[in-house]
């Protein structure tokens, strides 16, 4: 599981219904990735007044391609723990993947160095890890608070912020409503970039396609 409460609405009932002690929370058969990744945006307090906040921090860490290496190691270690007989195979495959992914990252990071002056707003705080990694500043979100639909007042305030800062890019994910982003774009002259939030979204079929789409649509 991703963890960080990302699957909170649907995974716990499934685990309870499975009635399998081997994959319950804390059991050896459950791998929670959020236990291995340094989380950002950890709230100092949790209250519904702040919207749909995650107590453990921002759970969308997989948008940072460098986090892939952390997750790969966690998976390799868990497979060895569950199936020590094939430890050598898991280690060999992991080492090959790490070598390949580090080569990909070297090229990817070089490309992203050209984009660090970009200024963006997001619909939801989905891309904070990616933006932080590559020093791209987000000036706000279309949501006034996480999980709260945009109001007219907040939308107009965001319009003003974008005009004052010469911002030309709105990062829109595939599953939130797109009407507000289009309205803001029409008022400010900004472009709406549809960005995949996870592997499989916006036609991304591989890890490389996933990150390349994010980079291309932010940097264009």
C-alpha positions in Angstrom: 0.0 0.0 0.0 1.0 3.6 -0.5 0.0 4.5 3.0 -0.1 8.0 4.5 -3.9 7.6 4.6 -4.1 7.7 0.8 -6.2 4.5 0.7 -8.1 5.3 4.0 -11.5 5.3 2.4 -11.4 1.8 0.9 -8.5 -0.4 1.9 -9.2 -0.9 5.6 -12.7 -2.4 4.9 -11.2 -4.7 2.3 -8.5 -5.9 4.7 -11.1 -6.6 7.4 -13.3 -8.4 4.9 -10.4 -10.5 3.8 -10.1 -11.9 7.4 -6.4 -12.8 6.7 -4.2 -12.2 9.7 -1.1 -12.4 7.4 -1.9 -9.0 5.8 -3.4 -7.1 8.6 -1.9 -3.8 9.7 1.5 -4.5 11.3 1.7 -8.1 9.9 4.6 -9.3 7.8 2.5 -9.6 4.7 1.6 -5.9 4.6 4.0 -3.4 3.1 3.2 0.3 3.8 5.5 2.5 1.6 4.8 5.6 3.7 6.9 4.1 6.5 10.0 4.3 4.3 9.6 7.7 2.7 10.4 11.1 4.4 7.0 12.8 4.4 6.5 16.5 3.7 3.6 18.9 4.5 3.1 17.2 7.9 0.4 19.3 9.7 1.1 20.8 13.1 -2.5 20.0 14.0 -5.4 18.1 12.4 -8.8 19.6 12.2 -11.7 19.5 9.7 -11.3 23.3 9.7 -8.2 22.8 7.6 -9.9 20.6 5.0 -9.1 16.9 4.2 -5.6 17.0 5.7 -3.5 13.9 6.2 -2.1 13.6 9.7 1.1 11.8 8.5 1.8 14.3 5.8 1.4 14.6 2.0 0.9 11.0 0.7 1.6 11.8 -3.0 5.4 11.0 -2.7 5.5 8.8 -5.8 5.4 11.9 -8.0 9.1 12.3 -7.1 11.1 10.0 -9.4 13.9 9.7 -6.8 11.5 8.2 -4.3 11.2 5.2 -6.7 14.6 4.0 -5.5 13.4 4.1 -1.9 10.3 2.1 -2.8 12.2 -0.4 -4.9 14.5 -1.2 -1.9 11.5 -1.6 0.4 9.9 -4.0 -2.0 13.1 -6.0 -2.5 13.7 -6.3 1.3 10.1 -7.3 1.8 10.3 -10.0 -0.9 13.4 -11.4 0.7 11.8 -11.4 4.1 8.8 -13.3 2.7 10.7 -15.6 0.4 14.3 -15.9 1.6 14.9 -18.9 -0.7 15.0 -16.6 -3.7 16.9 -13.7 -2.1 19.7 -13.8 -4.7 17.2 -13.4 -7.5 15.5 -10.5 -5.9 18.8 -8.8 -5.2 20.0 -9.3 -8.7 16.8 -7.9 -10.2 16.9 -5.0 -7.8 20.5 -4.2 -8.6 19.7 -4.2 -12.3 16.7 -1.9 -11.8 18.7 0.5 -9.7 21.4 0.8 -12.3 18.9 1.4 -15.0 16.8 3.9 -13.0 19.9 5.9 -11.9 20.8 6.3 -15.6 17.3 7.5 -16.3 17.4 9.9 -13.4 20.7 11.5 -14.6 19.1 12.4 -17.9 15.8 13.4 -16.3 17.4 15.7 -13.7 19.4 17.4 -16.5 16.3 18.1 -18.4 14.5 19.4 -15.3 17.2 21.9 -14.5 15.9 23.9 -17.4 12.5 24.2 -15.8 13.3 25.5 -12.3 12.1 29.0 -13.1 8.6 27.8 -13.8 5.7 29.2 -11.7 2.6 27.1 -11.3 -0.6 26.6 -9.4 -2.1 23.2 -8.7 -5.7 22.0 -8.3 -4.8 19.9 -5.3 -1.4 19.4 -3.6 -0.6 16.4 -5.7 2.8 17.4 -7.1 4.5 19.0 -4.0 7.2 16.3 -4.0 8.0 16.7 -7.7 8.0 20.5 -7.5 10.1 20.5 -4.4 12.6 18.1 -5.9 13.1 20.4 -9.0 12.8 23.8 -7.2 9.6 24.8 -9.0 7.4 27.2 -7.0 3.7 26.6 -6.5 1.8 29.8 -5.7 -1.3 28.1 -4.6 -4.1 25.6 -5.2 -7.5 25.9 -6.9 -8.9 24.2 -3.8 -9.0 26.7 -1.0 -8.3 23.8 1.4 -7.6 20.1 0.6 -10.7 18.4 -0.5 -12.8 21.6 -0.4 -14.4 22.8 -3.7 -13.2 26.2 -5.0 -15.3 29.2 -4.1 -15.8 32.3 -6.2 -13.9 34.4 -3.7 -10.9 32.1 -3.7 -10.9 31.7 -7.4 -10.7 35.5 -7.9 -8.0 35.8 -5.4 -6.0 33.1 -7.2 -6.6 35.0 -10.5 -5.0 38.1 -9.0 -2.0 36.1 -7.6 -1.4 34.6 -11.0 -1.5 38.0 -12.8 0.8 39.7 -10.2 3.4 36.9 -10.5 3.2 36.4 -14.3 2.1 32.8 -14.0 1.3 30.8 -17.1 0.8 27.2 -16.0 -2.1 25.5 -14.1 -1.4 21.9 -13.1 -4.7 20.0 -13.4 -4.9 16.3 -12.5 -7.2 13.9 -14.3 -9.8 13.2 -11.6 -10.8 16.6 -10.2 -13.3 18.9 -12.0 -11.7 20.9 -14.8 -14.2 23.7 -15.2 -12.5 26.0 -12.6 -9.0 25.6 -14.2 -10.5 26.5 -17.6 -12.2 29.6 -16.1 -9.0 30.8 -14.5 -7.0 30.1 -17.7 -9.5 32.2 -19.7 -9.2 35.1 -17.2 -5.4 35.1 -16.9 -4.1 33.7 -20.2 -2.5 30.7 -18.4 -2.4 27.3 -19.9 -4.0 24.2 -18.3 -1.6 21.2 -18.3 -3.3 17.9 -17.6 -0.8 16.0 -15.5 -0.9 12.3 -14.5 -1.0 11.9 -10.7 -0.1 8.2 -10.7 1.0 5.5 -13.1 -1.8 4.7 -15.5 -3.3 8.2 -15.5 -3.3 10.3 -18.6 -2.2 7.3 -20.7 1.1 6.7 -18.8 1.9 3.0 -19.1 5.4 2.9 -17.7 7.3 4.7 -15.0 9.3 6.5 -17.7 6.2 7.6 -19.5 4.6 8.8 -16.2 7.5 11.1 -15.2 8.2 12.2 -18.8 4.6 13.3 -19.1 4.8 15.3 -15.9 8.1 17.0 -17.0 7.0 17.7 -20.5 3.7 19.3 -19.5 5.2 21.4 -16.8 8.2 22.5 -18.9 6.4 23.3 -22.2 
